[in-house]
Amino acid sequence: MNYLLYTIVNNAFNLLQLIIMVRIFLSWIPHDPYNQFIKIIYSIADSILIPIRDAVPIQGMGFDFSPVIAFFLLGFLKKVVLLAI
């Protein structure tokens, strides 16, 4: 049972990191922002990235570090949660 829970939690965090990566790549290429799949990707990723953007004043630098911070935070949270299982 613990292995199943470990796998589910690990895959959930990996999926969140993958969604953030897809969101980053979508910001570099032209795409249809009204596509339902794209809207889902944006809503999931932005629910993680927007609080980080609000907490860290990095807007004046010209580069958005919120995905990098999100990756570190998700990785840290994943390790903490997986150690608790």
N, C-alpha and C positions, 0 to 999 in steps of 0.2 A: 504494500500500500504506500509506503514512504517513497519508493522508487517512482510510482505513478504520479504522486503529488510533486515530487522533485522535477520530473520530466515536464509536467504541465506548467509549472511555474517558470522553469527555465525557458521553455518554448514561448511562453507569453512575453517574457522580457525580450527574448530574441526577436519576436514579431514586432514589438514596439520599436526596437532599434532599427529594424528593417524598414518600417513605415517612415521613420524619421529620415533614413537614407533616401528612400524614394522621394520624399518631400523635398530634400535638398536637390536631387537630380532634376526634379520637375521645375525647380526655380531657374535652372540653367537652360532648359529647352522650351521651345514654344509648344503649348498644349491648349486644349479646350477646357477652360475653367468651369464650364457648365456640365461636363461629363460627370455622371453619378459616381463612378469609381474615383475620379479625381477629388470630388467633394468629400467623399468618405476619408480618403488619405489626408486631405487638408484638415478636416475636423478632428481626426485622431491626433495627428502630429501637432496641430496648433493648440490643442488642449494641454499638451506638455510644454510646448515652446513659449507660449504667450506668458504664463506666470514667470518663467525664467527671464524673458525680455523685460517684464515689469520690475523684477527684483534687481536685475543687474543693469546699471546704466551704461550700455555699450553702443548706443545708437550713433554717437558722434564719430566713431572710428571708421565708418564706411564698410566694416565687415561684421557680419552677424555671428557672434560666438555662441549663441544660445544652443545650436545643435551639438556643439562640442561639450558644453556644460551638461546638456541633457544626456549625452552618451556616458559621461563620467558619473552622473547621478544615477542613471539607470543601472550601470555596471556595479556601482557601490550597493544600491538597493538590492540588486539581484544576489550579490554575494551574501549580504546580511540575511535576506529571506531564506536563501538556500542553506545557509549554515544553521538556521533555526529549525529546519525540517529534519 
